[in-house]
């Protein structure tokens, strides 16, 4: 109830007076009547434990190994000398030498069992325990047995070591076995998490592997097995290693906050789940502040790691506070809880009188020998309640009583009762003033059901896989908890879930599942020549067992489902009678390709094809003896141990004639990706050459034109006096009209080799031709020469033209 001082509680049994002062965190049990016929011992005041020596079976006798193999041991024993009832089941406990992990095999009620899945040349110890209706009896003495060595398998890997340990990863290394008996195909690394029975494994061809995705601060058992062509060898030494701790990944759980007075609030909580602790919890941090007060930064307090309750004191009356918690370990604080709110009382609760009667009391049968009781606190919450007194008796109340100091508790279970009997139950609240009035309830316990086998579902044993075809396998197993009458047709309400995959060693394999009602199932959707992993679990009602041990097997090979790809023909230079064939393997090989068969002929409609055989997984060969100038047709198929694939599409090739250069002419049907690529590259090169040639021709034409113009020009002379006129006002002459008066004359070059054709704005006097050499002086002048005026005019026009 709100506002009461609360404390956690344990069950302590003593002859103490209920009114006496008692330390917190305890229950108290007081006997009020004779207990001659009750399960209580009056001399000590404690609940009498079941006398195991009088009710449970004694140990099975004469345990012996009647057959020892490399991977199995057959055991036989005699029933207990004192069964003390019907023996329902025997359980064989066994463990490997040097390992702390003990496995269990349920052998039903038979006095013999075959333990499978063992490792060759390995020492084990076996014990047998008998169960009756009340539970497990004494275990037999340990029987040491060493399995037989197995021929042609590897010895254990050496020097298994874990040099690197992280918070969620382990690096495991090992060395090659001393005896390999052939090539080592791969290694299987097994690892098992503490307090679980599911063995996980990875497959690797290397001598090391890093396990990732592990739980923080968790103990793992690790061992390695080498595999050769004959199967798995002997296991290595088993190592146990714990991952490092980390910050808590979860906040405290089940947080409750309630006012316990006008100036105090009581906070209760439970630690994070085991996986969320990531280490040893060293303490808790609490932060509290006034709600809706922005300036209040709040206060922070810490408690020890074993505390589950804290009372915050020194608070204001009638004030709402917010509280949140963190869990801490040596690595730091984890995530915080949400804010929890509670309002302090306006005044402290009084304890001037005894509490009122509880508001309600209900009882229901929990089993043949137990009753579950639930209640609500008194309606008047202004009176302090420090706990409850629960009483019960067969036909009368308060034959036995138990004090509950946790006022937050609202239910309890009474155990050790007689089946099919009437009981009277009472409940009253108490404080420092004494016990309040009682509230009563009566109930009859249930009848005792007939003995049943243990409720824990044990995983199937002896999982086997039988290959039926390239596409199917039969999986069978043994369910040791299934009664014999249901072995053939199954039991109603029980089925099996088979899980399988071919993605071995993948970080996130995609599993397939199939249900079965009996202890075998045929799976028909498998791939040829593929290794699969199988495991199975029992499902009954809403309960499931753990997955069984894994079995591996490989399907048979099937004929290749598709033809070889990309068949191409390449001629050899200088020899038209020889061609080289190239191809790619089939997309669906369905096994190891053992060879190829090539057929070729010059007549596609004939039945007389010439056959060439290629052994192994080669992807090219030469075909000789072809006739020049003929068309040939080629096709190819692949083969493995199960058969041959379909033929590929026919490729046509024309060999070169004797007069031609060696090399065939491919038919249009033969065009391949490689030939298309070569064609595109050749066209690109030709195009680039063509463009370059055109550019070179254009450049040469322009260069010739410029050279011709630079060598010749028109010069205008003038026979008259000097003449000055702007160059922009000179009109070009009509060369056709004045051709009889014009003379073509070479234009002088400048000292830099460029034409001295710079335009002038005015003629600077009369044009003077250069003096003639001696040779030119003797040459008669032309009668068709222009006068100086025309020459000067032509010079001015050409200068303007080249400007």
DAHU-V5790 format. One line per field, one symbol per residue. psi: psi as a letter, one per 30 degrees, with the letter a starting at -180 (. if undefined). burial: # if it has 16 or more other C-alpha atoms within 10 Angstrom, else .. A space follows every 50 residues. Layout:
BEGIN
psi = ???
burial = ???
END
This chain:
BEGIN
psi = lkfkklllkljkklhlkfflkkllhllkkkkflkheglgkjfffglkklk jefffllakllhkljfkkaeglkklklllkfifhakjelkkkkllkkfkf kklkkjgbglglljjlglkkhkklkklkkkkaffakakkllkjkkklklk kglllkklhklifkkafglkjklllklejfhakjelkkjkkkkkglgjkl llkkflglkjklglkkhkkkkklkkkkaffakakllkkkkkkllllkkfl lklhkkkkkgafglkkklllllleffegakjflkkkkklkkgjefjfllk llllfgkgkkjklgllkhkklkkllkkkaffakallllkkkkkllfllkl hfllllkkelkkkkkfafglkkklllllejgfkkkfaljkllljfklgek lkkjfjffkgllkklglklhlkkkklkkllaffakallklkllklllkll kllkfkkklllhklkkkelfgllkkllkjffklefgeeflkkfklkjkkl lgikgkeikjllkklkflhlkkkghlkkhkklkklllkkjbgkkllkllk kklkllllkkfllllhklkklkkfjfgklkkklllleifhakkfllkkkl lfjfglfikkkkkkkaglgllkklglkkglklkkllllkaffallllllk kkkklkleflkkkljklfffkleeeeeeeeeeeeeeeeeeeeeeeeeeee eeeeeeeeeffllkkkljfaakkkkkffgkkkljfeegffgkkkkkkkll fgglkigklkflkiakkjllkkleefefkklkfgklleeeeeeeeeeeee ef.
burial = #########...##...#.......######......#.###..##.... ....#######.###..######.###.##..##..###########... ...######.###############################.######## .#######.###..######.###.##..##..#.########...###. ####...##.#..###############.#.#########.######### ##..###############.##...################......... ..#.#..#####..###..##########...##.##..######..##. ...#####..#.#.#.#####.#.####..##############..#### #########....#.####..###########..##.#########.... ..##..#########.#.#####.########.......#...####### ##.#...........########..##############....####### #####################...#####.#.#.##..############ ##......#................####.############.####### #######....#####...#.............................. .........#..######........#.............###...##.. ....#.#.##..#..##.................################ ...
END
